[in-house]
Amino acid sequence: MAQHTIRFRIRPDGTVEELVQGFRGEGCQLLTERIESSLGSVQQRTSTAEAFLSQAQTTSAALPVEQRSA
């Protein structure tokens, strides 16, 4: 069974970068939609080549997210 990982990098300017690994097809986006809506608006979504492979293979994507002001 593949390991599922979500990593966040918070940059000094407050930008949050999200890296998702181990999800297939659209599973990455479905998983992260709630997390992203809590963090703020998505500025950019970049899918790797793995995101376009069949459901039997693993995907990953990097998603920079703009942090909401409190």
GROMACS elastic network, one bead per residue, 0.5 to 0.9 nm:
[ bonds ]
;  ai    aj funct       b0    kb
    2    22     6  0.59788   500
    2    23     6  0.81975   500
    2    58     6  0.77144   500
    3    21     6  0.78900   500
    3    22     6  0.56609   500
    3    23     6  0.85115   500
    4    20     6  0.77319   500
    4    21     6  0.58608   500
    4    23     6  0.64136   500
    5    19     6  0.80202   500
    5    20     6  0.57979   500
    5    21     6  0.51471   500
    5    22     6  0.63723   500
    5    23     6  0.84384   500
    6    18     6  0.69420   500
    6    19     6  0.57315   500
    6    21     6  0.64864   500
    6    22     6  0.88947   500
    6    32     6  0.88262   500
    7    17     6  0.81306   500
    7    18     6  0.57007   500
    7    19     6  0.51070   500
    7    20     6  0.64705   500
    7    21     6  0.85457   500
    8    16     6  0.65857   500
    8    17     6  0.55741   500
    8    19     6  0.64204   500
    8    20     6  0.88933   500
    9    15     6  0.82173   500
    9    16     6  0.56487   500
    9    17     6  0.50080   500
    9    18     6  0.65338   500
    9    19     6  0.83484   500
    9    64     6  0.89889   500
   10    13     6  0.81533   500
   10    14     6  0.61295   500
   10    15     6  0.58756   500
   10    17     6  0.64038   500
   10    18     6  0.88715   500
   11    14     6  0.53730   500
   11    15     6  0.53360   500
   11    16     6  0.62959   500
   11    17     6  0.78048   500
   12    15     6  0.73680   500
   13    16     6  0.89232   500
   14    66     6  0.73113   500
   14    67     6  0.60183   500
   14    68     6  0.88422   500
   15    64     6  0.69983   500
   15    65     6  0.61654   500
   15    66     6  0.50875   500
   15    67     6  0.57726   500
   16    39     6  0.80838   500
   16    63     6  0.83160   500
   16    64     6  0.56846   500
   16    66     6  0.60642   500
   16    67     6  0.63425   500
   17    62     6  0.69107   500
   17    63     6  0.56266   500
   17    65     6  0.58124   500
   17    66     6  0.84500   500
   18    36     6  0.89256   500
   18    61     6  0.80291   500
   18    62     6  0.55683   500
   18    64     6  0.58450   500
   18    65     6  0.71722   500
   19    60     6  0.70816   500
   19    61     6  0.57217   500
   19    63     6  0.61998   500
   19    64     6  0.84671   500
   20    23     6  0.74118   500
   20    28     6  0.65834   500
   20    29     6  0.89993   500
   20    32     6  0.84658   500
   20    59     6  0.80418   500
   20    60     6  0.50802   500
   20    61     6  0.53781   500
   20    62     6  0.65048   500
   20    63     6  0.81584   500
   21    24     6  0.88784   500
   21    28     6  0.78537   500
   21    58     6  0.75669   500
   21    59     6  0.60726   500
   21    61     6  0.68937   500
   22    28     6  0.82601   500
   22    57     6  0.87368   500
   22    58     6  0.51881   500
   22    59     6  0.56375   500
   22    60     6  0.62537   500
   23    26     6  0.78695   500
   23    27     6  0.55564   500
   23    28     6  0.53384   500
   23    31     6  0.89206   500
   23    51     6  0.84396   500
   23    55     6  0.87974   500
   23    57     6  0.83364   500
   23    58     6  0.54768   500
   23    59     6  0.50448   500
   23    60     6  0.64754   500
   24    27     6  0.54089   500
   24    28     6  0.67703   500
   24    50     6  0.82356   500
   24    51     6  0.68989   500
   24    52     6  0.87492   500
   24    53     6  0.77944   500
   24    54     6  0.74091   500
   24    55     6  0.52077   500
   24    56     6  0.71190   500
   24    57     6  0.61321   500
   24    60     6  0.79724   500
   25    28     6  0.70111   500
   25    29     6  0.85822   500
   25    50     6  0.80895   500
   25    51     6  0.53921   500
   25    52     6  0.63346   500
   25    53     6  0.66754   500
   25    54     6  0.65672   500
   25    55     6  0.55460   500
   25    56     6  0.87721   500
   25    57     6  0.81360   500
   25    58     6  0.76853   500
   25    59     6  0.64075   500
   25    60     6  0.89895   500
   26    29     6  0.54704   500
   26    30     6  0.62778   500
   26    31     6  0.86689   500
   26    51     6  0.73936   500
   26    52     6  0.87765   500
   26    55     6  0.87496   500
   26    59     6  0.87069   500
   27    30     6  0.51095   500
   27    31     6  0.60413   500
   27    32     6  0.86214   500
   27    59     6  0.85811   500
   28    31     6  0.53248   500
   28    32     6  0.63111   500
   28    33     6  0.87481   500
   28    51     6  0.84072   500
   28    59     6  0.75018   500
   28    60     6  0.71338   500
   28    61     6  0.74650   500
   29    32     6  0.52440   500
   29    33     6  0.60276   500
   29    61     6  0.87209   500
   30    33     6  0.56776   500
   30    34     6  0.82451   500
   31    34     6  0.71914   500
   31    35     6  0.79125   500
   32    35     6  0.51157   500
   32    36     6  0.59721   500
   32    37     6  0.85576   500
   33    36     6  0.51868   500
   33    37     6  0.61928   500
   33    38     6  0.87445   500
   34    37     6  0.51943   500
   34    38     6  0.63864   500
   34    39     6  0.88300   500
   35    38     6  0.52446   500
   35    39     6  0.63912   500
   35    40     6  0.88436   500
   36    39     6  0.50633   500
   36    40     6  0.60940   500
   36    41     6  0.69965   500
   36    42     6  0.69150   500
   36    65     6  0.68804   500
   36    66     6  0.89765   500
   37    40     6  0.54039   500
   37    41     6  0.66058   500
   37    42     6  0.82093   500
   38    41     6  0.86587   500
   38    67     6  0.88889   500
   38    68     6  0.83407   500
   39    42     6  0.86677   500
   39    65     6  0.69506   500
   39    66     6  0.70345   500
   39    67     6  0.53745   500
   39    68     6  0.61119   500
   40    65     6  0.64822   500
   40    66     6  0.54478   500
   40    67     6  0.50992   500
   40    69     6  0.86752   500
   41    65     6  0.61524   500
   41    66     6  0.55771   500
   41    67     6  0.74351   500
   41    68     6  0.77601   500
   42    45     6  0.71413   500
   42    63     6  0.74789   500
   42    64     6  0.65653   500
   42    66     6  0.60592   500
   43    63     6  0.82592   500
   43    64     6  0.63437   500
   43    65     6  0.57868   500
   43    66     6  0.62899   500
   44    62     6  0.89309   500
   44    63     6  0.63496   500
   44    64     6  0.58067   500
   44    65     6  0.72281   500
   45    61     6  0.77781   500
   45    62     6  0.67359   500
   45    64     6  0.67068   500
   45    65     6  0.86068   500
   46    61     6  0.61279   500
   46    62     6  0.56816   500
   46    63     6  0.61933   500
   46    64     6  0.84680   500
   47    50     6  0.77351   500
   47    51     6  0.58461   500
   47    52     6  0.81616   500
   47    59     6  0.86111   500
   47    60     6  0.70918   500
   47    62     6  0.66784   500
   47    63     6  0.82374   500
   48    51     6  0.55096   500
   48    52     6  0.77110   500
   48    59     6  0.73927   500
   48    60     6  0.62306   500
   48    61     6  0.55458   500
   48    62     6  0.78137   500
   49    52     6  0.57637   500
   49    53     6  0.72481   500
   49    59     6  0.78893   500
   49    60     6  0.84438   500
   49    61     6  0.89340   500
   50    53     6  0.53005   500
   50    54     6  0.86300   500
   50    57     6  0.76875   500
   50    58     6  0.64297   500
   50    60     6  0.63205   500
   50    61     6  0.83046   500
   51    54     6  0.83544   500
   51    57     6  0.89571   500
   51    58     6  0.76019   500
   51    60     6  0.61591   500
   51    61     6  0.70972   500
   52    55     6  0.89353   500
   52    59     6  0.77225   500
   53    56     6  0.79036   500
   53    57     6  0.62009   500
   53    58     6  0.75696   500
   53    59     6  0.73719   500
   54    57     6  0.57089   500
   54    58     6  0.82931   500
   55    58     6  0.74681   500
   55    59     6  0.88683   500
